[in-house]
């Protein structure tokens, strides 16, 4: 087998592996609130999330093009495939570590930070598209702030609208509504997160001269969507527990508000072709909703540890990707 073909096959396998891990790592984003309020049984929620993730993944490609071309130009990298191998290994390692520890860290941060670090070390700082990288980082930083604010506002409006209703009656109605918002949240997750693996695979195809444009081939869409759906079907129980129970006690009306907020922010970013962290969006939405319910109800110590994981992810994975590149290809 030709060595370049072997390398691109390794990249594709790693990208789909990352997508699979992303699926079970981020399952909690879509279903934690609906499971914690018993709106859905865990297995039902996971299967719903898997199906909706698949549908969302095959319907959009704008984020994939951003991932594939904004951090670096694949056509200008002679060692682009090696860079992608280091990128994916770094992102996978970090995702597995944070999943094992039950920390809802960002797969998006892990992938973007790893790609930037691998390009910087493997091709030099002049090959890194700093403006594109900074634009992506701005989206990643702004999205949780927007999600917190929107979640707070939506919850305050719901409190005002249903202030005179019995809490039991209100929560009974919103428990049913959570099934819809869980489905929508899962769909939007697919429209954004699955695109990242698609972008990496397309980046590899352009680097290896298999195509000369960033349009995502149909087989890439289907394989990435399938990997994401299969990963989602496995579930990420450690992170579901953190998201659904450890930030604050979520009731159906809170879960509805958080899911609606997260889905809105994620889908808005998808329409703008911006990769955002679904983990950040839903976690920040939960924090905003919890603050509107009662500021003291939020376990800010847990929230603080989550935020620390967000802050350190990009620099850690950037260094890790650079080290992996040097270890694997530095002597070649």
Secondary structure, DSSP 8 states (H G I E B T S, - for coil): --HHHHHHHHHHHHHHHHHHHHHHHSHHHHHHHHHHTTSS-HHHHHHHHHHHHHHHHHH--HHHHHHHHSS--GGG-TTHHHHHHHHHHHHHHHHHHHHHTT----HHHHHHHHHHHHHHHHH-GGGS-HHHHHHHHHHHHHHHHHHHHHHHHHHHHHHHHTTTS-HHHHHHHHHHHHHHHHHHHHHHHHHHTHHHHHHHHHHHHHHTTS-SS----HHHHHHHHHHHHHHHHH--HHHHHIIIIISS---HHHHHHHHHHHHHHHHHHHHTT----HHHHHHHHHHHHHHHH-GGGS-HHHHHHHHHHHHHHHHHHHHHHHHHHHHHHTT-
